[in-house]
């Protein structure tokens, strides 16, 4: 058994960069790196417009990318979002796998403390997600013995969730500012089961399970400035920026190692810290008329500053790292044929959206770039219930290449978001 445990440790559960021989059958193999695949939900409107939500101001949607946008609230709003996603992965050997899964996108409540001037926002949404299953095959020799074939079955699940409370307020006619307090909490779990298919092998099947629980707090600060009546009457140009501070998460890792997780198992637990880098966002939007809106933004995260007392995918506890800066650039447009006319036909009151984005992945296995290119779109459908809209969105794209140690993901995602808003806390007047 000791030789099996030694082999398992030599293979390395969390930090191995090889992906080309991995046959993934659940989610993206790239979610193996650091704390998992990043999620940047702002609003369902922004998701359909190339994720460009930093500078979009709206009385209906309360953008989470920038807490300053909460100042525009005039209605008490509730938003809930869910989706279904799929990925088809292909490696350099042309081996493919497919998977489909559902997910929860967002639960949000917005309360206008002073309608049109100051608003409060509470939200729950994912920060990162780990969801992969893969297999790697190879040979290993110890103490000059004949090489022994092995198959390492790798699994990962979990991620971090973000809970936030923010406030935005208007200063004058041009500027709005805001801040939010955020809690990051979650668990990342890795499981590696190593098999030795040849009969008579001196090695036993071994398993290692690593479960890392993390929690911590951070804050986001933002501002938005809008200039109106620039090129035409009632148009608006908005410049916006927001920064989420880096934070150190408290972490506790439990490790189970043995030939069977139910018996003959070595169990350890240790405490440490995990440092998450800052996030910087900047964007521009232009409301040409009630019918047309265009927006673009940029997101930056220096994941080379990620630090941890524990090993994660692409990061060795000694400090060796395959992580790099993450950049995302997105843009999109929205068209409402009927503008703000209440008597327009149903399809003229539908919001039609289209966008695209590109992203430099924060992982760089063996110094290879991992690029993402995606197309987004969607519809916002009015309902018979006053103040309620149903948003349908889609996203399709590719991530990575089938070169070197990389795999190519072809992914898609469909979303359903319910938005509801009405006036609360109306002071009745007597006399």
N, C-alpha and C positions, 0 to 999 in steps of 0.2 A: 504493500500500500504506500509506503514512503516514497518509492520510486515513482509511483503514479502522481503523488502530490507534488513531487519535485518537477515532474514534467508539466503539470498544470501551471505551476508558478512560472516556469520557463516560457510558456506560451504567452502569458500576459493577457488578462481578461479585458481590461479597459483601455489600454493604451496602444494596442496594435493598430497600425495604419492600413494594413492591406485590405483592399476592397475588391480587387479584380477577380479573385476566386470566390467571392461571396455570392451565394444565391439567395437573395432576400425574398421572403414570402409574406411580409406583413406590411411594413411601411418603408420609408426611405432609409437606406443604409447610412446616409449622411447624418441622420439623427443620432448616430452613435457618438458624434464628436461633442466634447464639452458638455453643456447642460441640455443639449438637444436642439432640434430645429426651432428657430425663432419665429414668433408670431407677432404681428404688428397691427392688430385690429384697432381701427379708429371709429368708423361708422360703416354701415352697409353701403352708403353712398360712395365713400372713399374706396372701399374694396372693389367696386365695379369700375372705378376710374383710375386704375393702375396703382391702387393703394395710396393715392396722393391726397391725404386728408389733413395735412398740417395747417393749411391756410384756408380751408373751406368753411365759411361762416353760414350758419343756417339757424332759423328759429325752430326747425323741426328736428334736425339731427344735432346731437351734442357730441362733437368730436373729441375723442379721448387722446389723440396724438398731441394735443395742446390744451392744457387746462384753461387758458385764456378764452377759448371758444365757448366756455360755459356761460359767459356773460350775456350771450344773445338769447338765453332762454326766456320765453314768455309763457310757455305752457309747462305744466307738470307732465313729464314724459316717462314712458316705460318702454324698454327695448329688450327683446330676447332673440337670439340668433342660434341656429343649428345648421349643420351641413353634413354632406357626405363627400368623401374623397377617395381617389384611387391612384395607384402608381403602378407603372410597368417598368421594371428594371432590367437592363441588359449589360453584361460584362464583356470583357475583351474576347472571351471564348464564345460569344454569341449565345450564352445561356440566359434565359429570360424567366421572369416570375411576375405575377400580378397579384394585387390585393386591393380590397375595398373596405372602408370602415367609416363609421359616423363619428361626429364630434360636436361638442358644445362650443359655440363661439363667444357668446357674450350674454350677460344679464346686467342691465343698467337702469338706474333711476335718476332722473333729473328734476330738480326742484328750483323754480325761480324765487329767490328770496326777495328780489326787487325786479319785477318783470322788465325785460329788455335792458337791464343794467347789471344785475348781480345774480349769479346762479350757483347752485350746489349740485355736485354730481357724485353718485356712488356707483361703483362698477366692479364686476368680477369677470375676468377673462384670462385665457392662457398666456403665459410668457414664453414657455418653450415646451416641446414635446419630444420624448424618446419613444420610438415604436418601430423596432426592427427585429427580424429574425434572419439569421444568415448561417452559412456553413462554410468552413474552410478545411481543406484537406492538405496533408503534407506528410513529411517523414522527419523523425528525430532520432538521433543516436546519442547514447550516454555512456561514458567510460569506454569508448572504443567498440561498443557493441554494434551489431548489424542494425542498420536503420529500421525503425519500426513505423509503419504507416499509422496515421491517426486521422480522425475526423472531429473537428471542434464545432459544436453547435452553439451558436452565439445568439443570445436574446437580450433585448433591452426594452424597458417600458417605464412610463412615468413622465416626470417633467415638473416644471414650476408653474404655479398659478399666481395671478396678480390680483390683489384686492386694493381698491383705491377710493379715496374720498378727496374731492377737489373743489375749489371755488374759483370762479372767474368774475372779474368786475370791470366795468367801463370807466375810463378816465378821460373825460372830455368827449369830443365827437369823433376822434380819430383812433385813440389807443385803448386796447383792452389788455389786461394782465391777469395772470392766474397762477395758482400753485396747487399741487396735490401731494398728499402723503400716501405712500404705497407700501404694502406688505407683500413680500415674495415668500411663498411657502410651497413645499412639495417634496417628493421623493423620486430619486432616480435609481432604478434597479437593473443590475446586470446579472445574467446567468450564463455560465459556460459549462457545457457538458461534453467531455472529451471521451470519444469512443476509440477502440482499437479493433478494427474489423477482422484482422487475421486471427484465426483460431490458434490457441496455444500461446498467445502473447503473454509476456511476463507482467504486463501492465493491466491494472484493473480500470474499469470505467471510473472516471473521476468527475466531480462536480464542484463548482465554486459559485457561490452566490454573494454578491455585494449589494447592499442596500444603503443608500446615503440619504439621510433626511436633512433638509436644509430650511432655514427660515431667517429672515432679516427684513430690514426696512430701508426705504430710500425715498426720494422726493423728486418731483418734476416741476420745473418753472418755465413759464412761457409768456409770450407777448405776441400781439397781432395789431397791425396798423392798417387802416382802410382809408383809401382816398377815393372820393366820389366825384361824379360829374367831370371826369377827365376828358374823355373823347366824345362822349355823348351824354345826354340827360339820363340820370338814374343808373349809370354804370358804376362799377366799384372795382378797384384794384386793391388786393390785400397782400401784405408781406407779413410773414409769420415765422417764428422760431421757437423751439422748445428744447430743454436739456434735462435729461434724467441723470441724477448723480450716480457715480460708481458706489458700490456698497459691498460690505463684507458680511457674508452670510454665516451664521452659526451652523455647523454641520456635525453629524454623528454618523459614522459608518459601521455597519454590522457585517461581518464576514463569516460565511460558513464554508468549510472546505473539507471534503472527504469523498470516500467511495460511494457513500449514500448519505443523503441529507437527513435521513431519519436515524442513522446510527453510525458509529465510528466517525464522528464528525468533530473537526476542530472549529471552535467558535471564538471569535474575538470581536471586541467593540472598542472604537476609539473616537475621540472628539477632535475637531479641527476647524479651520476656516476655509471658506471659498469666496474669492473676490470676483465680483461681476463688474465689467467695465461700464463706462458711461454710455449714454445714447444721445446723439445730437441730431436734431431735425430742423430743416429749413424748407420753406415753401412759398409759392406764389399762386394766387388764384385771380381770375378776372371774370366778373359777372358782366357780360356784354349787354344783356337785357334780361327780362324775366324768362326768356326762351333759351339762352345759351350761357353755359358756365364752362370754363377751362381751368385746369389746375395742374401743377407739377411740384414735386418736392424731392428732397435728398435726405437720406438717413445714413449716419456714420456711427459705427461701434468698433473701438480698437480692441479686438479680442486677443491681440498679442499681449495685452495687459492682464489677461485672465491668470489668476493664481489660485492654487489649492494645496492643501496639505494632503490631499488624496489624488490618486491617478484617475483621470477620466479619459474618454476616447480622444486621442490626439494630444493628450497632455500627460506628461510623466511627473510624478510627485517631486522628482529632483529638479524640475524646472524646464526640461526639454519639451518643446511644443511644436505641433504642426498647425497652430492657430495663427490667424492673421486678421487684418482689418476687414470689417464687413461694410460694404457700400451698397446702397440701393437707390436707384433713380427711377421714378415713376411719373406718368402723366396721363391725363384723361379728360374727357369732355362729357357734358350732360346737355340733353336737348329736350325741351318741353314744348311741343308744337303750339299748345294753346296759351303759353305763358301763364299769367296769373288770372286768366278769365274763368270765373266760376261757371259760366253758362256754356263753356266749350264742351264738345263731345267727350265721351269717356277716353277714347284713345288719344285725344289731344291733351288730356290731363295726365297721361302716363309720362313718367320720366324715363328717357332712354339714355343709357350710359355705355361708354366704351373707353378702354384704356389699355396701357401696357407698362411693364416695368422690366428692368434688368437688375441683377444682383450679383455681387462678388461674394461668394461664400466665405465664411470666416474659418473654414477648414482648408488645409492645403497639404494633403497627403503626399509625402515625398516631393514637396515644392511644386506640385501641380495645381493649377487654378481650377476652381469649381465655379462655373458661371451658370446663372439661371436666367432664362428668357421666358416671359409669360405674357399672355393676352387675357384681359379681363373684360367683363361686360355685365349688363343686367337691366332690369326693369323695376320701377317703383310704381306699384298699382294702387290707386285710390280704392277705398271700400265704401260701403253704404253707411258705415259707422263714422260719424264725424270725428276727425282727428286721428283716424287709424289708417295706416298704409301697410301693405305687404311688399317687401322687397325680395326679388329673386336675382341671384347673382351667379356668375360662373367664372372659372379660371382654368386655363390650360397652358401648359408650358413644358420646358425641358430643363434638366439640371445635370451638369457634368458631361463627361465624354467617355467613350469606351477605349481609352488609351492608357497605357501604363497600369497603375493600380486603381484607376477610377472606374466607375460604372455610370451609365446614363439612365436617368429617371425621366420617363414621360408621365406627367401627372395631370390630374384634373380635379376640380372641386366644384361642387354646387352648394349654394347656401340659400336658406330661407330665413328671413328676418321680419319679425312683427314689431312695428312701431306704433305706439299709441300716445296721444297727447290731448290734454284738456285743461281747462282753467280750474284751479283749486284755490282755496283760501281767498275767495272774493268777499270783500267787506261790503256788507249790505248797508245801504243808506236809507234813513228814515226821514219822513217829512217831505 
